[in-house]
């Protein structure tokens, strides 16, 4: 099962919430563990400080 690009765009813009199934599918496609989608990166931390 895949995740439609339009759906991902809606999630990225905060216009729609991701379900657990969507989070699982995205993490599988990216080859990462689901919790990695919620970890803050150094880049996002620096952006908030600006």
ChimeraX attribute file (.defattr): number of C-alpha atoms within 10 A of each C-alpha:
attribute: neighborCount
match mode: 1-to-1
recipient: residues
	/A:1	7
	/A:2	9
	/A:3	13
	/A:4	9
	/A:5	9
	/A:6	9
	/A:7	14
	/A:8	17
	/A:9	12
	/A:10	13
	/A:11	15
	/A:12	12
	/A:13	9
	/A:14	10
	/A:15	11
	/A:16	12
	/A:17	13
	/A:18	16
	/A:19	10
	/A:20	10
	/A:21	11
	/A:22	18
	/A:23	17
	/A:24	17
	/A:25	16
	/A:26	19
	/A:27	16
	/A:28	13
	/A:29	12
	/A:30	11
	/A:31	9
	/A:32	12
	/A:33	13
	/A:34	16
	/A:35	10
	/A:36	10
	/A:37	14
	/A:38	9
	/A:39	9
	/A:40	9
	/A:41	10
	/A:42	8
	/A:43	8
	/A:44	10
	/A:45	10
	/A:46	9
	/A:47	8
	/A:48	7
	/A:49	6
	/A:50	5
